[in-house]
Structures are given as C-alpha cells and as structure tokens.
Amino acid sequence: MASLSISSLTFPSNSNLTKPSTSSTFHGVRIAHLSPTRFPSAWSVRASSSLSVVMMAKKEEELKEIRAKTTEEINEEIIDLKGELFMLRLQRSARNEFKSSDFRLMRKRIARMLTVRRERELEEGISKRLSRKLDKKWKKSIVPRPPPSLKKLQEEEAAEEAKESSA
C-alpha cells in the first residue's frame, strides 16, 4: 500500500497571467510505501551484487572462449550469428513462437566478437579508417548461406520425409 502526498503548491494571481511567473513553488510529489519490506535491504543488496558477480564470470568465460578462436573462426561465427538473428526476425514477423531474450543475447555475442576482432586489429596497428575499409570488403565478400538453425530444420524435414517414404 502506498500513500501519495503533494507538498505546497501556489499559483500566480490572475494579473500575472501574461508574464511567466517565478512565484510558483511546487516541491514535487512524495510517494511513501506503508507496507513493511519483506527482506532487509542489506540482504537484497548482497544478493544482487553476487548475481552481478556470477554474470561477470560468465562474460569473462565467454570472452576467453572467443579470444581462443582465430580471426577466421570469429568471422565465420559472426556470419552464423547474424543469420540466426535474421531467422529470429523472420519468426517474429511471421508471429511464430520465439524467445525474445534471444535477440539481446545474440546481439551481445556479436558485439563481443566484433570487439575482439577490433582488439586484434589494434594490436596489428590497423587504423580506424583502414579497419572500416577492410570491414566493407569483408562484408562484400560474404557468400550468403543459410544459418545453422535453418540447416538443422532442413535436415530434420528431410529425415522425416525419408522416414515417411520408407514406411
């Protein structure tokens, strides 16, 4: 249950309607929660901080995994993830069931891969301008191919058709 209180509010007189007035003193709205909290605030802070530590650990593991890959492997995985992201957009537009959290996860993963790729370019001494030129060339050289999830679906459909034709 919450209470709502409005502190002092004064309006200018009618004679000052044409001029902007500075005599209005509105101090804001205060919302006070009357119900007792379930958990002590210190406990909830500790729980959220430990959760953030776990999330950081997962990100660090993922970054170590990405850094262990070669640049070519990273490029291939970026292409695959972008294809998966495209498939998710198609599912959303067709109003099929999908997990909306996958969008964020894939975009974050792609961003991490691109970051590692740029870190390697910086180690090699490639300038930002040259990096963008190389990126444009790389994007033009990409051969369109179906993402791994679509390949998997096609293989499953082919297996079902083979099973139906043999039965």
Disulfide bonds with the S-S distance in Angstrom:
none
